[in-house]
Amino acid sequence: MSFRLMNSIDELPAHLERQYVFPLTFCELLYCSTYRHMNKVAALLTRYPITGLGSIVPGKIHMRTTIRNEVRRELAADFTPLGEDYIAYEFPIRGGEFINSIVVAPALLGELGMDFDGDTGSLNLAYTDDSIGEVDAFLRSRRAYIGPDGRPLKSCAVSTVNLVLHNMTGDA
C-alpha cells in the first residue's frame, strides 16, 4: 500500500486508477505531516493534580491516530516509492476509530500515580536538539528507571492493570 499527497486529481498518471484517490481527512493530514519526525521529538508527560516529583515524566512518544492502522510507503512526484525513511508504519485507516487523547503506557501509571479517578494529563513536546538530547540522555540513564530507594520506577504491576486483567480473566 502507498500514499501520495496531490493538489489535484489531474496529477494522477493515466495508468493509475482514480477510484483509489480520496480527499485528505484531517487525521490523515496530521499523520502525513508528522510521521517522519514524531518519533524523534521528546515529550514531557505531566499528571494533574501534581503529587510530587514523579508527576512529570520525560520520554518519547509513539503516535497513532486510529486504533487500527496500516503500513504505507510514501510516493514521490513520479509515483515511485521514496526511500526507507518514508515508510508510514501507523497510517490511519479511513473511517477507523480515532484516538483523540494521550494514551499513557501502563508501565508509567505507577510512577505517575495515575488511577483514572479524575486524573488528567498534559503532553508537551520538545523540538530543539538540546531538549531532545537531554531527554535521550536521561532515558539512557539508570535514574530514568530506578528510584533513589533502589526500586524500579516503571512497572505494569499496578492496581489499574491488575483490575483490568482480573476483569478480563476472572483470576484473582
Buried (B, 14 or more C-beta within 10 A) or exposed (E): EBBBEEEEEEEBEEEEEEEEEEEEBEBBEBBBEEBBEBEEBBBBBBBEEEEEEBBBBBBBBEBBBBEEBBEBBBBEEEBEBBEEEBBBEBBBBEEBEBBEEEEBBBBBBBBBBBEEEEBEBEEEEBEEEEBBEBBBEEEEEEEBEEEEEEEEBBBBEBEBBEEEEEEEEEEE
